[in-house]
Amino acid sequence: MSQSASTETLQEVFLALLNAGLWQAAPDESRFPLTEEQWNEIFFVSVKQTVEGIVYDGICRLSPSNQPPEQLMIGWGQRVAQMEATYHQHLLVLNYLLARFEAAGIQPILQKGLYIASCYPVPQHRVLGDIDLFFRTPEESRKADETVEQWGMHVTGNNGENAYSLNGVVVEHHPRLFESHDLFRRKKLSAWMAEQTQAEGATRQLLVAQTPVCVLSPTLDLLLYATHSLKHLLNEGIGFRQLCDWAMYLNANREIIDGTALKSVFSMFAMEGWANLTCTFATKYLNLPAEKLPYPFEAEKYPPRRLLDEVWMSGNFGQMDERNQQRPSDTMGGKAFTAKRMFRNSFIFFRYAPGEAFWKPLELVGRRLIGK
């Protein structure tokens, strides 16, 4: 079997198990059983893409004769059990923070993480990173930082993006949704975002695992997810988890998404192409029903195969990207390697988000080359 054919088969098996976990459905077992080597490859890819908990759920829906060898299954289950413990630890920390901030007269807005996990059929099997809290103004964010310092915890960071650790969980404070890198429109877009986050309807209340939380409106949420995933794609890379988040969010919230308003906002930020590309990826590879898309568009103009190839290679934030093995060990060589990668991704995805794809690499590479 050729390497390309082997990769294609591996992708098909991986996607069958991933979608079985995402949708709690019986997987297609036409390519099973697998060899022990193939199962090890599936495990490696699942970890690389940070979707091992979801793939595990898919595996549990296989016929017993088609499941992995016992030793791998036990080890995989132990990893998932640790994910569940992490999930509950995040909930404990979140509840503690919300109660303490409420007593201080501060209302944080929960982003991503636990909130997006609640859109999954098994929330505790979605890999968690940090707890991200957004504050409507820089002043409120500074007040939150000072309040945490008064609790005896050390807050670190710069430019308002600060973080600290509480009971082993990293918490980040954000005074802005994101910063546009389009130099010609940055000021206008920043003013729009500041106005929108203060507007009525910018947030909503809901329950996350029985915990009352404040989250952004669907329009602002999806703008955040789109810009966040593109930022990482252009820099170090993204994995399937970011795209699964997009699909699960649309699936869970389609009824309250104002498609017309969302399309207008994406157009304002020159992000409509990128949003459409992630939508076609979600329908083609993640089995998102077409009726869950936020608005109609010509899907054939946004073929997702190139995105699949890049995501498959890079994985979550590029941490296990095999191409990075070619990175030179010296400082300048490493910076040049990073610049080359960023400009390559910028060239590939320029048509989908021209403003960000052009300006962000220039800004980041410029900072790295001068050591800032």
HELIX and SHEET records of a PDB file:
HELIX    1   1 GLN A    3  TRP A   23  1                                  21    
HELIX    2   2 GLU A   36  LYS A   48  1                                  13    
HELIX    3   3 GLU A   52  ILE A   59  1                                   8    
HELIX    4   4 PRO A   64  ASN A   66  5                                   3    
HELIX    5   5 GLU A   70  ALA A  103  1                                  34    
HELIX    6   6 GLY A  113  ALA A  117  1                                   5    
HELIX    7   7 PRO A  123  HIS A  125  5                                   3    
HELIX    8   8 PRO A  138  GLN A  150  1                                  13    
HELIX    9   9 ARG A  186  GLN A  198  1                                  13    
HELIX   10  10 PRO A  218  ASN A  235  1                                  18    
HELIX   11  11 PHE A  240  ASN A  253  1                                  14    
HELIX   12  12 ARG A  254  ILE A  256  5                                   3    
HELIX   13  13 GLY A  259  MET A  268  1                                  10    
HELIX   14  14 GLU A  272  TYR A  285  1                                  14    
HELIX   15  15 ALA A  290  LYS A  292  5                                   3    
HELIX   16  16 ALA A  299  LYS A  301  5                                   3    
HELIX   17  17 ARG A  305  SER A  314  1                                  10    
HELIX   18  18 ASN A  316  GLY A  318  5                                   3    
HELIX   19  19 GLU A  322  GLN A  326  5                                   5    
HELIX   20  20 THR A  331  PHE A  349  1                                  19    
HELIX   21  21 PHE A  350  TYR A  352  5                                   3    
HELIX   22  22 PRO A  354  LEU A  369  1                                  16    
SHEET    1   A 5 ILE A 109  GLN A 111  0                                        
SHEET    2   A 5 ILE A 131  PHE A 134 -1                                        
SHEET    3   A 5 VAL A 169  HIS A 174  1                                        
SHEET    4   A 5 GLU A 161  LEU A 166 -1                                        
SHEET    5   A 5 THR A 156  ASN A 158 -1                                        
SHEET    1   B 2 THR A 203  VAL A 208  0                                        
SHEET    2   B 2 THR A 211  LEU A 216 -1                                        
END                                                                             
